[in-house]
Amino acid sequence: MAQAKISAKASEGAQQPPPQQQQQQQQQPSSGGQLRGRFYRSTSMADRSSRLLENLDQLELRVEAFRDAACAMEQEKEILLEMIHNIQNSQDMRHISEGEREELNLTANRLMGRTLTVEVSVETIRNAQQQESLLHATKMIDEIVNKLLDDLEDAKIRLMSLYGACTSDVPAGPIDQKFQSVVIGCAIEDQKKIKRRLETLLRNLENSEKSITLLEHQKSSVRQSCNSKQD
């Protein structure tokens, strides 16, 4: 009996690890649990990153739409000012009474003043090369504009050659190759603005030519009428 009890106690001692080893085993988590924890954390971080990226993509679309709307307002302001100016300098304004002309000019000036109170500015991001190209292109246009009164027809031909360098359509006349290389070096938004400025200048020149033609026709009619009376 004594031997049986001793054998039982020995077997029980062999099955149980020492107390220090038991403590270490309790402190160390299982490898499966640790892997599962890392997996869940990684998935959660990926989801957050994906959601943030999706939000930024949506905001980028809204930012571009916002800039496009601001550019459209900027163009609308330019168009309104040009239309008011054209009305003030139209032939119809010269063929009404002095009182009516004064009243219409007051209204036109009021509208122009209210239009100018709207400030719209869209900054274009440029590098040093694009900035230099923009200054060069602006200088080339200004040189022609400053000589408009000297030779209207020559200025129109030169402006048309500059405009032909900015459009993808087949130009009606020659293209200024030097100006085209300068414009290509500008930022995309600046290229659009340069093209719009040239379009405005050409429209104003066309209106000026029409005004001059009408004025010359009126002078010729007056001379013919005077000659007829003398005869």
Disulfide bonds with the S-S distance in Angstrom:
none
